[in-house]
Amino acid sequence: MGEISRKELLHHIGKISFTMDDLRIFLDTHPDCGEALERFNKLAEERMKLVCKFEELYGPMNFYNSNVCDKNWRWVDAPWPWEGEC
């Protein structure tokens, strides 16, 4: 993957997350649908890779991951959602 902007990466993660939410709702009512489960798992893997890439380039994606390996509180380093980044 070439360099991708913060905004583009967030947008892509958001699209995958939305699709995963939709599939989760479908799987709640169709738990035996192997095709949907396979798609959900592939998207979960792709999302995890993108979130790791985002955090590597731009810092923590959410405050749950903000200080796992850091000595400083990094959550406040990135622009806040109301600062036009979302």
All heavy atoms as an XYZ file, in Angstrom:
720
protein
N       0.856     -1.174      0.000
C       0.000      0.000      0.000
C       0.894      1.228      0.000
O       1.777      1.362      0.824
C      -0.901     -0.021      1.241
C      -1.792      1.186      1.347
S      -2.727      1.321      2.908
C      -3.634     -0.198      2.938
N       0.706      2.150     -0.938
C       1.458      3.382     -0.965
C       0.991      4.305      0.150
O       0.090      3.991      0.904
N       1.637      5.459      0.240
C       1.235      6.416      1.269
C      -0.194      6.872      1.018
O      -0.585      7.194     -0.096
C       2.173      7.620      1.281
C       3.484      7.341      1.967
C       3.325      6.870      3.410
O       2.571      7.494      4.176
O       3.966      5.861      3.751
N      -0.953      6.888      2.060
C      -2.350      7.282      1.990
C      -2.574      8.355      3.036
O      -1.993      8.298      4.113
C      -3.270      6.055      2.204
C      -4.733      6.402      2.010
C      -3.021      5.404      3.536
C      -5.647      5.186      1.935
N      -3.379      9.331      2.707
C      -3.606     10.423      3.651
C      -4.428      9.948      4.836
O      -5.138      8.933      4.768
C      -4.308     11.590      2.959
O      -5.680     11.295      2.755
N      -4.333     10.688      5.913
C      -5.092     10.379      7.126
C      -6.588     10.323      6.818
O      -7.299      9.410      7.233
C      -4.783     11.446      8.181
C      -5.417     11.201      9.527
C      -4.986     12.316     10.508
N      -5.343     11.991     11.855
C      -6.552     12.165     12.377
N      -7.513     12.687     11.644
N      -6.796     11.848     13.623
N      -7.050     11.305      6.062
C      -8.474     11.388      5.720
C      -8.917     10.193      4.884
O      -9.972      9.606      5.130
C      -8.735     12.700      4.977
C     -10.178     12.960      4.660
C     -10.346     14.317      4.000
C     -11.788     14.600      3.687
N     -11.978     15.918      3.088
N      -8.115      9.820      3.893
C      -8.449      8.671      3.043
C      -8.475      7.366      3.847
O      -9.363      6.541      3.661
C      -7.439      8.538      1.903
C      -7.529      9.626      0.865
C      -6.381      9.577     -0.120
O      -5.251      9.244      0.274
O      -6.633      9.869     -1.300
N      -7.515      7.219      4.731
C      -7.446      6.015      5.548
C      -8.645      5.926      6.487
O      -9.278      4.879      6.605
C      -6.133      6.007      6.331
C      -5.616      4.700      6.878
C      -5.639      3.582      5.852
C      -4.201      4.889      7.412
N      -8.999      7.028      7.133
C     -10.185      7.053      7.997
C     -11.449      6.741      7.210
O     -12.328      6.016      7.685
C     -10.331      8.420      8.673
C      -9.481      8.658      9.906
C      -9.621     10.109     10.366
C      -9.845      7.710     11.026
N     -11.553      7.278      6.011
C     -12.721      7.034      5.172
C     -12.831      5.545      4.830
O     -13.912      4.952      4.907
C     -12.653      7.886      3.905
C     -13.811      7.709      2.994
N     -15.066      8.204      3.282
C     -13.927      7.077      1.810
C     -15.900      7.882      2.314
N     -15.228      7.199      1.393
N     -11.717      4.945      4.452
C     -11.714      3.524      4.083
C     -12.062      2.652      5.298
O     -12.852      1.708      5.183
C     -10.365      3.134      3.490
C     -10.381      1.844      2.754
N     -11.210      1.601      1.676
C      -9.683      0.709      2.947
C     -11.015      0.375      1.242
N     -10.092     -0.197      2.000
N     -11.492      2.969      6.451
C     -11.812      2.225      7.676
C     -13.297      2.380      8.003
O     -13.959      1.417      8.391
C     -10.925      2.693      8.846
C      -9.475      2.269      8.610
C     -11.440      2.146     10.179
C      -8.461      2.921      9.543
N     -13.841      3.566      7.827
C     -15.260      3.810      8.082
C     -16.165      2.995      7.165
O     -17.182      2.444      7.612
N     -15.804      2.902      5.889
C     -16.601      2.103      4.949
C     -16.598      0.627      5.334
O     -17.641     -0.030      5.319
C     -16.081      2.281      3.518
C     -16.374      3.628      2.918
C     -16.075      3.761      1.448
C     -14.929      2.976      0.925
N     -14.605      3.238     -0.488
N     -15.429      0.126      5.689
C     -15.339     -1.279      6.090
C     -16.128     -1.511      7.377
O     -16.851     -2.504      7.506
C     -13.865     -1.705      6.254
C     -13.193     -1.754      4.882
C     -13.767     -3.060      6.955
C     -11.703     -1.993      4.928
N     -16.015     -0.589      8.320
C     -16.731     -0.715      9.591
C     -18.238     -0.733      9.363
O     -18.964     -1.525      9.984
C     -16.357      0.432     10.530
O     -14.993      0.411     10.834
N     -18.730      0.126      8.486
C     -20.155      0.174      8.177
C     -20.623     -1.162      7.591
O     -21.657     -1.703      7.990
C     -20.454      1.314      7.204
C     -21.900      1.405      6.830
C     -22.794      2.085      7.635
C     -22.377      0.788      5.683
C     -24.137      2.170      7.302
C     -23.723      0.864      5.342
C     -24.600      1.551      6.156
N     -19.844     -1.701      6.657
C     -20.194     -2.974      6.042
C     -20.185     -4.095      7.077
O     -21.074     -4.957      7.080
C     -19.227     -3.301      4.888
O     -19.229     -2.211      3.954
C     -19.621     -4.579      4.179
N     -19.204     -4.062      7.979
C     -19.149     -5.069      9.040
C     -20.360     -4.962      9.968
O     -20.916     -5.979     10.389
C     -17.860     -4.930      9.845
C     -16.625     -5.392      9.094
S     -15.115     -5.136     10.043
C     -15.363     -6.321     11.369
N     -20.783     -3.738     10.281
C     -21.977     -3.544     11.117
C     -23.207     -4.131     10.433
O     -24.034     -4.789     11.064
C     -22.210     -2.064     11.412
C     -21.200     -1.483     12.379
O     -20.533     -2.253     13.104
O     -21.075     -0.245     12.413
N     -23.325     -3.876      9.138
C     -24.453     -4.403      8.375
C     -24.434     -5.931      8.353
O     -25.467     -6.577      8.559
C     -24.405     -3.828      6.958
C     -25.721     -3.946      6.232
O     -26.775     -3.748      6.864
O     -25.688     -4.226      5.014
N     -23.261     -6.504      8.118
C     -23.139     -7.957      8.121
C     -23.422     -8.545      9.506
O     -24.029     -9.614      9.622
C     -21.741     -8.375      7.664
C     -21.500     -8.340      6.168
C     -20.016     -8.499      5.854
C     -22.304     -9.431      5.467
N     -23.009     -7.864     10.553
C     -23.278     -8.340     11.914
C     -24.773     -8.430     12.173
O     -25.266     -9.414     12.727
C     -22.632     -7.440     12.957
C     -22.838     -7.948     14.387
C     -22.477     -6.906     15.420
N     -23.111     -5.615     15.197
C     -24.345     -5.295     15.563
N     -25.124     -6.179     16.147
N     -24.827     -4.095     15.334
N     -25.500     -7.426     11.742
C     -26.959     -7.434     11.904
C     -27.563     -8.588     11.100
O     -28.441     -9.307     11.582
C     -27.559     -6.077     11.488
C     -27.132     -5.000     12.484
C     -29.082     -6.159     11.397
C     -27.410     -3.579     12.018
N     -27.086     -8.778      9.879
C     -27.562     -9.894      9.059
C     -27.260    -11.230      9.739
O     -28.111    -12.119      9.801
C     -26.917     -9.842      7.669
C     -27.333    -10.974      6.776
C     -28.536    -10.926      6.096
C     -26.522    -12.096      6.636
C     -28.929    -11.986      5.275
C     -26.906    -13.150      5.825
C     -28.112    -13.103      5.146
N     -26.046    -11.370     10.275
C     -25.653    -12.623     10.927
C     -26.440    -12.878     12.208
O     -26.614    -14.030     12.606
C     -24.151    -12.629     11.208
C     -23.275    -12.875      9.979
C     -21.831    -12.489     10.263
C     -23.376    -14.324      9.528
N     -26.936    -11.818     12.845
C     -27.784    -11.992     14.031
C     -29.056    -12.780     13.678
O     -29.578    -13.522     14.501
C     -28.182    -10.645     14.633
C     -27.054     -9.991     15.407
O     -26.036    -10.665     15.689
O     -27.190     -8.798     15.727
N     -29.543    -12.586     12.464
C     -30.774    -13.263     12.046
C     -30.515    -14.446     11.112
O     -31.430    -15.214     10.832
C     -31.732    -12.274     11.346
O     -31.073    -11.698     10.224
C     -32.175    -11.185     12.313
N     -29.281    -14.574     10.625
C     -28.905    -15.668      9.724
C     -27.563    -16.246     10.175
O     -26.567    -16.194      9.437
C     -28.792    -15.172      8.280
C     -30.045    -14.580      7.732
N     -30.462    -13.306      8.024
C     -30.980    -15.122      6.925
C     -31.610    -13.068      7.404
N     -31.945    -14.157      6.727
N     -27.483    -16.776     11.382
C     -26.191    -17.199     11.940
C     -25.515    -18.350     11.197
O     -24.310    -18.552     11.356
C     -26.536    -17.603     13.371
C     -27.993    -17.932     13.350
C     -28.595    -17.047     12.297
N     -26.250    -19.064     10.369
C     -25.673    -20.194      9.644
C     -25.225    -19.848      8.223
O     -24.833    -20.746      7.467
C     -26.675    -21.354      9.589
C     -27.010    -21.891     10.973
O     -26.111    -21.894     11.833
O     -28.164    -22.280     11.193
N     -25.264    -18.577      7.874
C     -24.867    -18.158      6.529
C     -23.338    -18.083      6.445
O     -22.719    -17.106      6.866
C     -25.492    -16.816      6.166
S     -25.080    -16.292      4.484
N     -22.757    -19.129      5.896
C     -21.303    -19.209      5.790
C     -20.701    -18.119      4.925
O     -19.612    -17.622      5.204
N     -21.406    -17.738      3.871
C     -20.907    -16.702      2.967
C     -20.790    -15.365      3.688
O     -19.780    -14.660      3.552
C     -21.843    -16.567      1.768
C     -21.366    -15.598      0.718
C     -22.318    -15.521     -0.474
O     -23.121    -16.451     -0.676
O     -22.248    -14.509     -1.178
N     -21.800    -15.027      4.472
C     -21.771    -13.762      5.215
C     -20.683    -13.787      6.286
O     -19.965    -12.798      6.487
C     -23.127    -13.476      5.849
N     -20.541    -14.902      6.966
C     -19.514    -15.025      7.997
C     -18.114    -14.935      7.399
O     -17.232    -14.269      7.944
C     -19.686    -16.332      8.765
C     -18.729    -16.547      9.932
C     -18.840    -15.415     10.954
C     -19.003    -17.884     10.592
N     -17.918    -15.571      6.267
C     -16.623    -15.498      5.589
C     -16.305    -14.054      5.187
O     -15.190    -13.569      5.374
C     -16.625    -16.404      4.355
C     -15.310    -16.436      3.619
C     -15.341    -17.366      2.408
O     -16.187    -18.283      2.372
O     -14.523    -17.162      1.511
N     -17.294    -13.369      4.646
C     -17.107    -11.966      4.251
C     -16.796    -11.089      5.465
O     -15.906    -10.245      5.426
C     -18.374    -11.463      3.544
C     -18.310    -10.035      3.091
C     -17.463     -9.893      1.840
N     -17.540     -8.523      1.383
C     -16.469     -7.807      1.068
N     -15.275     -8.329      1.121
N     -16.606     -6.572      0.670
N     -17.520    -11.316      6.567
C     -17.287    -10.556      7.793
C     -15.852    -10.765      8.276
O     -15.156     -9.796      8.625
C     -18.278    -10.987      8.880
C     -18.111    -10.252     10.161
C     -18.804     -9.070     10.388
C     -17.258    -10.721     11.145
C     -18.638     -8.370     11.576
C     -17.082    -10.031     12.328
C     -17.775     -8.849     12.547
N     -15.401    -12.010      8.292
C     -14.052    -12.303      8.769
C     -12.974    -11.686      7.885
O     -11.960    -11.184      8.389
C     -13.850    -13.814      8.905
C     -14.633    -14.387     10.067
O     -14.938    -13.697     11.035
N     -14.986    -15.658      9.969
N     -13.177    -11.700      6.585
C     -12.212    -11.065      5.668
C     -12.161     -9.558      5.896
O     -11.090     -8.956      5.906
C     -12.565    -11.372      4.210
C     -12.212    -12.779      3.798
C     -12.546    -13.043      2.339
C     -12.214    -14.474      1.981
N     -12.535    -14.793      0.592
N     -13.332     -8.953      6.074
C     -13.373     -7.514      6.339
C     -12.737     -7.178      7.685
O     -12.040     -6.165      7.811
C     -14.812     -7.003      6.294
C     -15.438     -6.933      4.907
C     -16.941     -6.668      5.013
C     -14.769     -5.858      4.066
N     -12.954     -8.026      8.690
C     -12.360     -7.797     10.008
C     -10.835     -7.812      9.919
O     -10.153     -6.980     10.518
C     -12.850     -8.843     11.002
N     -10.310     -8.741      9.139
C      -8.861     -8.821      8.957
C      -8.327     -7.586      8.222
O      -7.317     -7.005      8.610
C      -8.508    -10.091      8.185
C      -7.030    -10.337      8.065
C      -6.721    -11.654      7.361
O      -7.459    -12.629      7.559
O      -5.728    -11.687      6.618
N      -9.030     -7.193      7.169
C      -8.620     -6.009      6.407
C      -8.687     -4.750      7.276
O      -7.782     -3.918      7.264
C      -9.511     -5.840      5.175
C      -9.108     -4.682      4.295
C      -9.978     -4.538      3.062
O     -10.785     -5.429      2.774
O      -9.845     -3.494      2.389
N      -9.765     -4.636      8.068
C      -9.915     -3.474      8.952
C      -8.792     -3.423      9.979
O      -8.227     -2.360     10.241
C     -11.269     -3.500      9.642
C     -11.527     -2.259     10.473
C     -12.849     -2.348     11.239
N     -13.092     -1.117     11.958
C     -12.497     -0.785     13.106
N     -11.627     -1.596     13.665
N     -12.770      0.370     13.692
N      -8.459     -4.570     10.552
C      -7.399     -4.615     11.548
C      -6.068     -4.135     10.949
O      -5.335     -3.367     11.572
C      -7.251     -6.031     12.098
C      -6.224     -6.156     13.209
S      -6.149     -7.797     13.964
C      -5.729     -8.815     12.558
N      -5.772     -4.558      9.730
C      -4.540     -4.121      9.056
C      -4.553     -2.616      8.820
O      -3.536     -1.940      9.009
C      -4.369     -4.854      7.731
C      -3.997     -6.300      7.886
C      -3.908     -6.993      6.539
C      -3.640     -8.473      6.711
N      -3.626     -9.192      5.430
N      -5.705     -2.085      8.397
C      -5.801     -0.647      8.147
C      -5.693      0.156      9.437
O      -5.061      1.223      9.452
C      -7.103     -0.321      7.417
C      -7.176     -0.795      5.970
C      -8.580     -0.588      5.413
C      -6.144     -0.087      5.112
N      -6.296     -0.333     10.509
C      -6.194      0.365     11.796
C      -4.738      0.362     12.267
O      -4.230      1.386     12.745
C      -7.138     -0.260     12.848
C      -6.820      0.250     14.248
C      -8.592      0.040     12.497
N      -4.043     -0.763     12.112
C      -2.625     -0.814     12.475
C      -1.810      0.175     11.653
O      -0.943      0.871     12.180
C      -2.084     -2.232     12.301
S      -2.653     -3.382     13.553
N      -2.101      0.237     10.359
C      -1.409      1.183      9.477
C      -1.694      2.622      9.917
O      -0.787      3.451      9.988
C      -1.865      0.970      8.029
C      -1.230      1.880      7.021
C       0.215      1.531      6.812
C       0.791      2.321      5.655
N       2.220      2.068      5.491
N      -2.965      2.911     10.215
C      -3.340      4.247     10.672
C      -2.564      4.611     11.936
O      -1.996      5.695     12.041
C      -4.845      4.322     10.938
C      -5.292      5.673     11.405
C      -5.727      6.616     10.497
C      -5.266      6.020     12.752
C      -6.129      7.874     10.912
C      -5.660      7.272     13.180
C      -6.092      8.200     12.251
N      -2.540      3.707     12.908
C      -1.893      3.996     14.185
C      -0.378      4.126     14.022
O       0.249      4.921     14.712
C      -2.272      2.950     15.221
C      -3.738      3.084     15.595
C      -4.188      2.152     16.696
O      -3.479      1.156     16.993
O      -5.260      2.417     17.265
N       0.186      3.378     13.096
C       1.615      3.486     12.807
C       1.949      4.866     12.236
O       2.954      5.477     12.595
C       1.994      2.390     11.812
C       3.409      2.439     11.301
C       3.619      1.407     10.194
O       3.207      0.248     10.380
O       4.172      1.780      9.142
N       1.087      5.362     11.349
C       1.344      6.640     10.678
C       0.878      7.858     11.475
O       1.537      8.896     11.463
C       0.644      6.664      9.311
C       1.168      5.708      8.252
C       0.245      5.708      7.036
C       2.590      6.085      7.854
N      -0.284      7.747     12.136
C      -0.938      8.938     12.679
C      -1.225      8.896     14.177
O      -1.787      9.832     14.721
C      -2.246      9.192     11.924
C      -2.034      9.327     10.438
C      -2.458      8.337      9.565
C      -1.379     10.429      9.905
C      -2.255      8.449      8.193
C      -1.166     10.550      8.551
C      -1.598      9.556      7.702
O      -1.390      9.670      6.356
N      -0.914      7.810     14.852
C      -1.194      7.713     16.277
C      -2.444      6.896     16.536
O      -3.043      6.332     15.627
N      -2.848      6.836     17.803
C      -3.958      5.952     18.183
C      -5.276      6.307     17.511
O      -5.615      7.476     17.363
C      -4.053      6.107     19.693
C      -3.250      7.292     20.040
C      -2.311      7.578     18.930
N      -5.996      5.274     17.116
C      -7.296      5.444     16.458
C      -8.387      5.739     17.484
O      -9.328      6.455     17.203
C      -7.634      4.164     15.706
C      -8.933      4.189     15.005
S      -8.575      4.122     13.274
C     -10.123      4.588     12.633
N      -8.251      5.164     18.662
C      -9.189      5.437     19.748
C      -8.425      5.375     21.060
O      -7.301      4.899     21.110
C     -10.378      4.468     19.738
C      -9.954      3.028     19.886
O      -9.246      2.668     20.823
N     -10.370      2.189     18.960
N      -9.023      5.870     22.099
C      -8.290      5.979     23.356
C      -7.999      4.629     24.002
O      -7.114      4.531     24.850
C      -8.993      6.922     24.325
C     -10.295      6.411     24.857
C     -10.341      5.668     26.016
C     -11.476      6.687     24.182
C     -11.549      5.209     26.509
C     -12.684      6.231     24.670
C     -12.716      5.489     25.839
N      -8.673      3.566     23.595
C      -8.374      2.248     24.147
C      -6.967      1.792     23.769
O      -6.340      1.031     24.494
C      -9.381      1.193     23.659
C     -10.775      1.448     24.131
C     -11.769      1.819     23.236
C     -11.101      1.330     25.480
C     -13.063      2.059     23.672
C     -12.394      1.575     25.920
C     -13.363      1.932     25.013
O     -14.631      2.173     25.439
N      -6.481      2.236     22.612
C      -5.165      1.832     22.123
C      -4.097      2.896     22.365
O      -2.974      2.732     21.940
C      -5.219      1.558     20.622
C      -6.216      0.501     20.253
O      -6.680     -0.241     21.102
N      -6.557      0.425     18.997
N      -4.435      3.969     23.026
C      -3.538      5.118     23.047
C      -2.272      4.937     23.852
O      -1.271      5.542     23.536
C      -4.283      6.360     23.529
O      -4.687      6.190     24.866
N      -2.255      4.144     24.877
C      -1.062      4.042     25.706
C      -0.598      2.615     25.928
O       0.032      2.319     26.932
C      -1.303      4.714     27.054
C      -1.092      6.197     26.957
O      -1.798      6.856     26.218
N      -0.117      6.713     27.657
N      -0.854      1.765     24.993
C      -0.463      0.375     25.158
C       1.054      0.255     25.301
O       1.547     -0.449     26.161
C      -0.983     -0.484     23.990
C      -0.488     -1.906     24.097
C      -2.499     -0.446     23.952
N       1.803      0.955     24.478
C       3.262      0.858     24.510
C       3.945      2.199     24.737
O       5.167      2.279     24.670
C       3.780      0.263     23.196
S       3.207     -1.417     22.909
N       3.203      3.232     24.986
C       3.775      4.564     25.110
C       3.921      4.978     26.566
O       3.185      4.535     27.432
C       2.892      5.595     24.399
C       2.823      5.348     22.910
O       3.811      4.839     22.356
O       1.787      5.660     22.310
N       4.860      5.882     26.801
C       5.044      6.437     28.137
C       4.285      7.753     28.286
O       4.143      8.258     29.385
C       6.522      6.657     28.412
C       7.293      5.356     28.503
C       8.739      5.591     28.809
C       9.447      4.246     28.862
N      10.851      4.379     29.154
N       3.842      8.321     27.181
C       3.098      9.586     27.190
C       1.680      9.365     26.689
O       1.442      8.488     25.875
C       3.793     10.636     26.316
C       5.169     10.972     26.817
O       5.376     11.098     28.018
N       6.121     11.090     25.913
N       0.766     10.188     27.127
C      -0.628     10.132     26.700
C      -0.712     10.708     25.294
O      -0.669     11.919     25.097
C      -1.501     10.903     27.685
C      -2.963     10.848     27.399
C      -3.748     11.888     26.996
C      -3.832      9.723     27.508
N      -5.038     11.479     26.840
C      -5.123     10.141     27.151
C      -3.647      8.393     27.856
C      -6.221      9.294     27.135
C      -4.740      7.547     27.848
C      -6.008      8.007     27.497
N      -0.826      9.837     24.272
C      -0.782     10.267     22.875
C      -2.148     10.572     22.282
O      -2.243     11.091     21.181
C      -0.091      9.191     22.026
C       1.372      9.047     22.390
C       2.092      8.106     21.479
N       1.964      8.551     20.106
C       1.865      7.730     19.065
N       1.871      6.438     19.233
N       1.741      8.202     17.840
N      -3.210     10.235     22.984
C      -4.550     10.424     22.443
C      -4.802     11.876     22.053
O      -5.499     12.170     21.099
C      -5.587      9.940     23.459
C      -6.995     10.175     23.046
C      -7.901     10.968     23.674
C      -7.685      9.637     21.914
N      -9.104     10.946     23.016
C      -8.994     10.132     21.925
C      -7.308      8.773     20.890
C      -9.930      9.797     20.963
C      -8.245      8.447     19.931
C      -9.531      8.956     19.985
N      -4.218     12.810     22.771
C      -4.466     14.234     22.499
C      -3.584     14.787     21.393
O      -3.732     15.939     21.002
C      -4.276     15.088     23.785
C      -5.289     14.699     24.829
C      -2.866     14.958     24.329
N      -2.679     13.987     20.832
C      -1.773     14.463     19.786
C      -2.451     14.662     18.434
O      -2.059     15.505     17.652
C      -0.597     13.498     19.607
C       0.329     13.485     20.812
O       0.237     14.400     21.652
O       1.128     12.539     20.912
N      -3.451     13.863     18.130
C      -4.126     13.933     16.828
C      -5.227     14.994     16.857
O      -5.717     15.360     17.927
C      -4.726     12.574     16.485
N      -5.644     15.472     15.679
C      -6.764     16.427     15.645
C      -8.041     15.786     16.191
O      -8.282     14.594     15.989
C      -6.924     16.734     14.151
C      -5.648     16.338     13.524
C      -5.096     15.221     14.355
N      -8.824     16.566     16.878
C     -10.108     16.109     17.414
C     -11.146     16.095     16.296
O     -11.027     16.832     15.308
C     -10.561     17.035     18.531
C      -9.646     16.952     19.715
C      -8.548     17.730     19.945
C      -9.707     16.020     20.788
N      -7.937     17.353     21.106
C      -8.626     16.301     21.655
C     -10.556     14.978     21.114
C      -8.391     15.573     22.810
C     -10.325     14.265     22.278
C      -9.252     14.559     23.107
N     -12.190     15.275     16.414
C     -13.201     15.194     15.352
C     -13.805     16.541     14.977
O     -14.058     16.812     13.811
C     -14.266     14.262     15.949
C     -13.528     13.431     16.930
C     -12.453     14.329     17.503
N     -14.012     17.417     15.929
C     -14.622     18.720     15.638
C     -13.621     19.692     15.028
O     -13.994     20.812     14.681
C     -15.253     19.327     16.901
C     -14.310     19.420     18.064
C     -13.415     20.419     18.326
C     -14.150     18.463     19.102
N     -12.716     20.147     19.459
C     -13.140     18.945     19.967
C     -14.759     17.247     19.389
C     -12.744     18.258     21.100
C     -14.349     16.580     20.528
C     -13.362     17.075     21.359
N     -12.392     19.271     14.858
C     -11.400     20.118     14.210
C     -11.361     19.876     12.701
O     -10.421     20.276     12.027
C     -10.030     19.884     14.827
C      -9.952     20.348     16.261
C      -8.628     20.085     16.941
O      -8.051     18.992     16.717
O      -8.184     20.958     17.673
N     -12.388     19.202     12.183
C     -12.527     19.042     10.731
C     -11.894     17.796     10.148
O     -11.820     17.656      8.941
N     -11.452     16.860     10.961
C     -10.795     15.669     10.445
C     -11.755     14.527     10.136
O     -11.406     13.598      9.457
C      -9.719     15.197     11.414
C      -8.492     16.079     11.399
C      -7.766     16.063     10.067
O      -7.565     14.981      9.491
O      -7.407     17.136      9.596
N     -12.954     14.536     10.698
C     -13.883     13.427     10.461
C     -14.899     13.786      9.408
O     -15.257     14.904      9.239
C     -14.595     13.052     11.742
S     -13.494     12.235     12.905
